[in-house]
Amino acid sequence: MKASGSTVDFLVHNAGWVGPIAPLESVKVDDVRKTFDINFFAPLALTQALVPEMTKPGCRILQVSSGAALSAYPSWTAYCTSKAALQMLWKSCNVELGKLGILTGSVRPGIVATPMQGEIRGVDDGDFPMAEMFRNFHLSMEGTSKAAYDEHKIGVAESGAAPPKDALDTPENAAFFMQWLLLSTGADEFAAEEWDIREMDYMHRWAADVAAPGEDEAGPGTEGVANVAAAQAARGGGGE
């Protein structure tokens, strides 16, 4: 969130929890409610609270979505359903808040090396059949030499790149993509589609804009948003 005076210009909904990872027949309903509280009701309540402060034309809300909003995965009932609800909130915000001049976007940042991934890797294989795949993602990143990882990390941060195949992406890369969405996309496209960091059709655009963000299409109060986006992504939350 970026505020200038008493006006909120940007709001990023990045906080998230993967929720209870367990078979549907054994998951506790109270734990599912907690997941919805974090992944859906908190963004809804925060949006409602801050809309009165988003009075400048072109104010932007960015929601962090996931592929889990579109596809069901075993033992991820709470996460998949809560992210699906968040995706519909994105569409509802555009229908209702768009007439107020508030634009709402949604982004899928990919599989990012955040604390949430540690939770996923720690689940027993019997409770989550895909756990080994996520462990391999982590090993792919850990198996890279420190020099090679630093080179990848710095290169990504400076120029932007698609997430590495079959490995975790860095929080910095996700943050730069979110920065580009907030600052450099046009008003007519920001809310029109759900953005995917792996989409090659606009890779060249954000790779270039990360290095030198443009000012002609940016929304209000752009100073400081890069730091906000970086901090949001580094703290973990959204992702697939």
C-alpha positions as CSV (number, residue, x, y, z in Angstrom):
1,M,0.0,0.0,0.0
2,K,1.3,3.5,-0.9
3,A,-0.3,6.5,0.7
4,S,0.4,10.2,-0.1
5,G,-1.2,12.3,2.6
6,S,-4.5,10.8,3.4
7,T,-5.1,9.3,0.0
8,V,-4.3,5.7,-0.8
9,D,-3.0,5.2,-4.3
10,F,-2.1,1.6,-4.3
11,L,-3.2,-1.5,-2.4
12,V,-1.5,-4.9,-2.7
13,H,-3.2,-8.0,-1.3
14,N,-0.3,-10.4,-0.9
15,A,-0.9,-12.0,2.5
16,G,-1.8,-15.6,2.2
17,W,-1.8,-19.0,3.8
18,V,-1.7,-22.4,2.1
19,G,-4.1,-23.6,4.9
20,P,-4.5,-27.1,6.2
21,I,-2.9,-29.6,3.7
22,A,-4.9,-32.7,4.2
23,P,-7.3,-35.0,2.4
24,L,-10.8,-33.6,2.1
25,E,-12.3,-36.2,4.3
26,S,-10.1,-35.3,7.3
27,V,-9.6,-31.5,7.0
28,K,-11.1,-29.5,9.8
29,V,-13.8,-27.0,8.9
30,D,-12.4,-24.5,11.4
31,D,-9.0,-24.6,9.7
32,V,-10.7,-24.0,6.3
33,R,-12.4,-21.0,7.8
34,K,-9.1,-19.6,9.0
35,T,-7.7,-20.0,5.4
36,F,-10.7,-18.0,4.1
37,D,-10.2,-15.4,6.8
38,I,-6.6,-14.8,5.5
39,N,-7.0,-15.4,1.8
40,F,-10.4,-13.9,1.1
41,F,-12.1,-12.0,4.0
42,A,-9.0,-10.0,4.9
43,P,-8.6,-8.6,1.4
44,L,-12.4,-7.9,1.2
45,A,-12.4,-6.1,4.6
46,L,-9.2,-4.1,3.8
47,T,-10.6,-3.1,0.4
48,Q,-13.8,-1.9,2.0
49,A,-11.9,0.0,4.7
50,L,-9.6,1.8,2.2
51,V,-11.9,2.5,-0.8
52,P,-13.1,5.8,0.8
53,E,-9.4,6.9,0.8
54,M,-8.8,5.9,-2.9
55,T,-10.2,9.1,-4.4
56,K,-7.6,9.9,-7.1
57,P,-8.5,8.7,-10.6
58,G,-6.5,5.6,-11.5
59,C,-5.9,4.2,-8.0
60,R,-5.0,0.5,-8.2
61,I,-5.6,-2.6,-6.2
62,L,-3.5,-5.7,-7.0
63,Q,-4.5,-9.1,-5.8
64,V,-2.0,-12.0,-5.7
65,S,-3.7,-15.0,-7.1
66,S,-2.6,-18.6,-7.9
67,G,-3.0,-21.3,-10.4
68,A,-4.8,-23.0,-7.5
69,A,-7.7,-20.7,-8.2
70,L,-8.3,-22.4,-11.5
71,S,-7.3,-26.0,-10.8
72,A,-8.0,-28.4,-8.0
73,Y,-5.0,-30.1,-6.3
74,P,-5.2,-33.0,-3.9
75,S,-5.2,-32.0,-0.2
76,W,-5.4,-28.3,-1.1
77,T,-9.2,-27.9,-0.7
78,A,-8.9,-24.8,1.6
79,Y,-6.2,-23.1,-0.5
80,C,-7.9,-23.8,-3.9
81,T,-11.3,-22.7,-2.9
82,S,-10.2,-19.6,-1.0
83,K,-8.1,-18.5,-4.0
84,A,-11.0,-19.1,-6.3
85,A,-13.1,-16.9,-4.1
86,L,-10.4,-14.2,-4.3
87,Q,-10.4,-14.4,-8.0
88,M,-14.1,-13.7,-8.1
89,L,-13.5,-10.8,-5.7
90,W,-11.2,-9.3,-8.3
91,K,-13.9,-9.5,-10.9
92,S,-16.5,-8.1,-8.5
93,C,-14.2,-5.2,-7.6
94,N,-13.9,-4.2,-11.3
95,V,-17.6,-4.3,-11.7
96,E,-18.4,-2.2,-8.6
97,L,-15.3,-0.1,-8.0
98,G,-14.4,0.5,-11.7
99,K,-17.2,3.1,-11.8
100,L,-15.4,5.0,-9.0
101,G,-12.2,5.1,-11.1
102,I,-10.5,2.3,-9.0
103,L,-8.7,-0.4,-11.1
104,T,-8.3,-3.9,-9.7
105,G,-5.7,-6.3,-11.1
106,S,-4.9,-9.9,-10.4
107,V,-1.5,-11.6,-10.7
108,R,-0.2,-15.1,-10.6
109,P,3.5,-14.8,-9.5
110,G,4.4,-18.5,-10.0
111,I,6.1,-20.7,-7.4
112,V,8.2,-18.4,-5.3
113,A,10.8,-19.2,-2.6
114,T,8.8,-17.9,0.4
115,P,8.1,-19.4,3.9
116,M,4.9,-20.9,2.5
117,Q,6.9,-23.2,0.4
118,G,8.6,-24.5,3.5
119,E,5.2,-25.4,4.9
120,I,4.4,-27.3,1.8
121,R,7.7,-29.2,1.7
122,G,7.2,-30.3,5.3
123,V,3.9,-32.1,4.7
124,D,3.9,-35.9,4.8
125,D,3.7,-37.6,1.4
126,G,0.7,-39.5,2.6
127,D,-1.3,-36.3,3.2
128,F,0.0,-34.5,0.1
129,P,0.9,-36.6,-3.0
130,M,2.6,-33.6,-4.6
131,A,5.0,-32.9,-1.7
132,E,8.0,-34.5,-3.4
133,M,7.6,-32.3,-6.5
134,F,7.8,-29.2,-4.3
135,R,10.9,-30.6,-2.5
136,N,12.5,-31.0,-5.9
137,F,11.7,-27.4,-6.8
138,H,13.6,-26.4,-3.7
139,L,16.5,-28.7,-4.3
140,S,16.9,-27.3,-7.8
141,M,17.4,-23.9,-6.3
142,E,19.7,-25.2,-3.5
143,G,21.7,-27.3,-5.8
144,T,22.8,-24.3,-7.8
145,S,26.2,-23.0,-6.7
146,K,26.1,-19.8,-4.7
147,A,27.9,-17.9,-7.5
148,A,25.4,-19.1,-10.1
149,Y,22.4,-18.4,-7.9
150,D,23.7,-14.9,-7.1
151,E,24.2,-14.3,-10.8
152,H,20.7,-15.6,-11.6
153,K,19.2,-13.5,-8.8
154,I,20.9,-10.3,-9.8
155,G,20.2,-10.8,-13.5
156,V,16.5,-11.4,-12.8
157,A,16.3,-8.3,-10.5
158,E,17.9,-6.0,-13.1
159,S,16.2,-7.2,-16.2
160,G,13.2,-9.4,-15.4
161,A,12.8,-13.0,-16.6
162,A,10.4,-15.8,-16.7
163,P,10.7,-18.1,-13.6
164,P,13.2,-20.9,-14.0
165,K,11.7,-24.2,-15.2
166,D,11.2,-26.8,-12.5
167,A,12.6,-24.6,-9.8
168,L,11.5,-21.9,-7.3
169,D,11.6,-18.3,-8.4
170,T,13.1,-15.5,-6.3
171,P,10.9,-13.1,-4.4
172,E,12.8,-10.3,-6.0
173,N,11.6,-11.3,-9.5
174,A,8.0,-11.6,-8.4
175,A,8.3,-8.1,-6.8
176,F,9.6,-6.5,-10.0
177,F,6.8,-8.0,-12.0
178,M,4.3,-6.6,-9.5
179,Q,6.0,-3.3,-9.7
180,W,5.7,-3.3,-13.5
181,L,2.0,-4.1,-13.2
182,L,1.4,-1.2,-10.8
183,L,3.5,1.4,-12.5
184,S,3.7,0.7,-16.2
185,T,0.6,-1.0,-17.5
186,G,-2.1,1.0,-19.1
187,A,-5.4,1.6,-17.4
188,D,-7.3,-0.3,-20.1
189,E,-5.2,-3.5,-19.6
190,F,-4.4,-3.6,-15.9
191,A,-7.8,-4.9,-14.9
192,A,-8.7,-6.6,-18.2
193,E,-7.0,-10.0,-17.6
194,E,-5.3,-12.0,-14.9
195,W,-1.5,-11.5,-15.3
196,D,0.8,-14.5,-15.3
197,I,4.6,-13.9,-14.7
198,R,5.3,-16.9,-17.0
199,E,3.4,-15.4,-20.0
200,M,5.9,-14.8,-22.8
201,D,3.7,-12.4,-24.7
202,Y,4.5,-9.5,-22.4
203,M,7.8,-10.7,-21.0
204,H,9.8,-8.2,-23.2
205,R,7.7,-5.3,-21.9
206,W,8.2,-5.8,-18.2
207,A,11.9,-6.9,-18.6
208,A,12.5,-3.5,-20.2
209,D,10.4,-1.5,-17.9
210,V,11.9,-3.0,-14.8
211,A,15.3,-1.5,-15.8
212,A,13.8,1.9,-16.6
213,P,10.1,2.3,-15.5
214,G,8.2,4.6,-17.7
215,E,6.2,7.6,-16.4
216,D,3.7,8.1,-19.1
217,E,1.3,5.3,-18.2
218,A,2.0,5.1,-14.4
219,G,-0.7,5.7,-11.9
220,P,-0.7,8.4,-9.2
221,G,1.9,8.6,-6.5
222,T,4.4,6.2,-8.0
223,E,7.3,7.1,-5.8
224,G,8.2,4.3,-3.3
225,V,6.0,1.6,-4.8
226,A,9.0,-0.5,-5.9
227,N,10.0,-0.8,-2.2
228,V,6.4,-1.7,-1.3
229,A,6.2,-4.4,-3.9
230,A,9.6,-5.9,-3.0
231,A,8.7,-6.0,0.7
232,Q,5.3,-7.6,-0.1
233,A,6.8,-10.4,-2.2
234,A,9.7,-11.0,0.2
235,R,7.4,-11.6,3.1
236,G,5.7,-14.4,1.3
237,G,2.0,-15.1,0.9
238,G,0.7,-15.6,-2.5
239,G,2.0,-17.9,-5.1
240,E,1.2,-21.3,-6.4
